[in-house]
Amino acid sequence: MDTTQQPPEARDLPYDVFAKACPSRGTLEHLTGRWGALTLGALHEGSLRFNELRRRVDGVSEKMLSQTLQSLERDGLVHREAQPTNPPRVDYELTPLGHEVAERLLGLIRFVEGRMDDVLAARERYDVTRGAR
């Protein structure tokens, strides 16, 4: 990508999420996918066991939550602690980096929640003009 087209603050960064091969793109996908954002938001409330987290993130399957947690752990955003008990106990919590990311995501989540009346009105206008539903 031609760096002269980038904003000045982006030119000094060693990563470029817009470049297909950049590793930051995968992390962004982990964070902004439906389950990643919701998982980080739920863990921002505190440490949770797997089933507690699954109940908090309503609608996520066991498989998707497991994959999401593995991705977030690999990216250094979630810490998994397995305790050698019977039955095994596994707790998940945000790392300091995970807390920082979750704060930013929660700002976006709260913004969206606060503007849903506008979004729903826009959807209604769109559907009326497009003859949908």
WOPEWO-V67090 format. One record per residue. N is the residue number from 0. SS is DSSP state (h for helix, s for strand, l for the rest). D_FIRST is the distance of its C-alpha to the first C-alpha in whole Angstrom. Layout:
BEGIN
N/SS/D_FIRST
N/SS/D_FIRST
END
This chain:
BEGIN
0/l/0
1/l/4
2/h/6
3/h/9
4/h/8
5/l/9
6/l/12
7/h/14
8/h/15
9/h/12
10/h/11
11/l/14
12/l/13
13/l/13
14/l/12
15/l/9
16/l/11
17/l/9
18/l/7
19/l/10
20/l/12
21/l/12
22/h/16
23/h/15
24/h/15
25/h/18
26/h/20
27/h/19
28/h/20
29/h/24
30/h/24
31/h/23
32/l/25
33/h/29
34/h/31
35/h/28
36/h/29
37/h/32
38/h/33
39/h/31
40/h/33
41/h/37
42/h/36
43/h/36
44/l/39
45/l/41
46/l/41
47/s/42
48/s/43
49/h/41
50/h/44
51/h/44
52/h/40
53/h/40
54/h/43
55/h/41
56/l/38
57/l/40
58/l/39
59/l/37
60/l/38
61/h/39
62/h/37
63/h/34
64/h/35
65/h/35
66/h/32
67/h/30
68/h/32
69/h/31
70/h/28
71/h/28
72/h/30
73/h/28
74/l/25
75/l/28
76/l/29
77/s/32
78/s/35
79/s/38
80/s/41
81/s/44
82/s/47
83/l/50
84/l/52
85/l/54
86/l/52
87/l/49
88/s/47
89/s/43
90/s/42
91/s/38
92/s/37
93/s/34
94/l/33
95/h/32
96/h/29
97/h/29
98/h/32
99/h/29
100/h/27
101/h/30
102/h/31
103/h/27
104/h/28
105/h/31
106/h/30
107/h/28
108/h/31
109/h/34
110/h/32
111/h/32
112/h/35
113/h/36
114/l/35
115/h/36
116/h/39
117/h/36
118/h/34
119/h/37
120/h/38
121/h/35
122/h/35
123/h/39
124/h/38
125/h/35
126/h/38
127/h/40
128/h/38
129/h/37
130/l/40
131/l/39
132/l/42
END
